[in-house]
Amino acid sequence: MSKDQLNVRLEDDLMTALDETANNSGRTKTSIVSAALASYLNVDSKQLSIESLSERVNALESKIKNMQQEPRTKTDDKEKENSPEPPEVDPSELGELITKKEAAALTGYTVSTLHSTLSKKGIKAAEQAGGNREGKYSKQEIIDKIGFK
């Protein structure tokens, strides 16, 4: 469908409302004005609705793509800072220490699932070797806080 161009002059308050609606809805000013005019003139706006919807989908896809490309913000780091630290545990109270691989065999979880669950539950390696990934964990703490699958 070909489109003709029309220049219009709008009062400030109407232009402000149009700007806000476009920003909040992810639609273009053109699609909003076209839909409003079609509605006012009782024109079949089925095609206009499809075009408007297509523009909104494109705008949302663009926003999602930008969000995926944005680096983490300081807000993300602040949320981590505000989360409570798990209490320190005396290593002598931990009992038998096991690796993640042994813990996975014990609990029935995969190593990757166990890794994220340990992090979520605040379980840290009692002995570190090559970072937490190769550390040893309290068998009893894993059983108490994670359990079995």
N, C-alpha and C positions, 0 to 999 in steps of 0.2 A: 504494500500500500504506500503510495507516494505521500509525502507530507509537505504542506505549504508552511511557510514561516510567517508568524504574526508577532509584531512587537506591541506590547501593552504597557500602560503606566498604571501602577498600583499604589494605593495609599500605603504609608509606612507601616501601619499596624497590620494590614493585610499581607504585605510583603514579609513582615516578621513572622506572622503565623505560617505562611507558606514555607519559609526557611526552616522553621522549627519542625514542621510536619515532615519535610523532606529529610532532615537530619535524623529524626527519631524513627522514621519508617524505613529508611534506606532506599527510598524511591527518589526519582528525579522530580524537579519542579514541573517539568514538561508533562510527565505522566500524571501528576496530581491535577494540574490545571486541565489537561485533556479529559480526564475522567470526570472532573467537576462540571466542565462545560457540557460534556456529553449527557451527563445526568440532568443538568438544568434544561437542556434542549430536548430531552427525551429521545436522544439518538441511541440506537443499539450499540451499547458499549462493550459487547462481547470481545471484539477484536482488541479494543483498548485495554480491557482487563488482562487479556493474554499478554499483551506487550508490557503492561505494567508489572505483571507477575514475573515475567522474564527478566525485567530490569532489576526487580527486587532480589531474585535468585542470584543474578550476576553480582549485585552489590554484596550480598551475604557471602558468596564464595570468595570474593576479594577480601572481605574482612577476616574470614577464617584463614585464608592464605597468609595475610599479614600477621595474624596472631601466632601462627605456627613458625613464622620466621623471626619474630621478636625475641630478643634475649630475655632471660629471666630478669625481673625487676627487683628493686630493693625491697618492695613489699613482700615478695616471696621469702627473702632472707629474714625480714623482721618477724614473719610468722614462725620461722624456725627458731629464732632467738626467743620468742615468747613461749615456746612449748617447754613444758617442765622437763628437767633432766631426770633420768631415772636415778634412784638412790645408789650410792656406791656400795658394793658388796665386798666383804672380806673374802679373798680367794680361798682361804682355808675352809670356808663354810659352803663352798660350791660343790664339793664332792667330786665325783668322777667327771673328767672333762672329755668331750668328744668333738670330732670335726663335723662340719656341715654334712659331709657325705654320710657319716655314721648317723647323724641326727635325721637325715632324710630317710635312711633305711629304717630307723627306729619308729619314726612318726608316720611314714607312708606318703609324705609329701615329696615333690620333686625338689631338687637342690635350689632351683630358681624361685619356686614358690616359698620354700623355707627361708631363703635369703630375704625376700621382701617381708615375710611374716616376722622374722627376727627383728628387722628394722622397725616395723610398726609397733611391736610389743616392747621396744626399747631394750632388747636383749643384746648385750655387747659381749665380745669375745673376752674370756678371762685371761687367755694367753694369746698374744698376737704373733703371727708368723706370716710375713708377706701381706700385712694388712688384715682387716677383718675377714676377708674372703677365705683365708687359710688358717684362721685362728681356731682355738678350741673353746668350746662352750660348755657350760654346766649342763650335764645330762638332766639333772633334777629340775633346773629352771626351765629347760625346754619342755619337759613333760608337764610341769605345773602351769606354764603360761600358754603353751601351744596345744599340748595334748596329742591325740592320735587322729589320723584321718578316718 
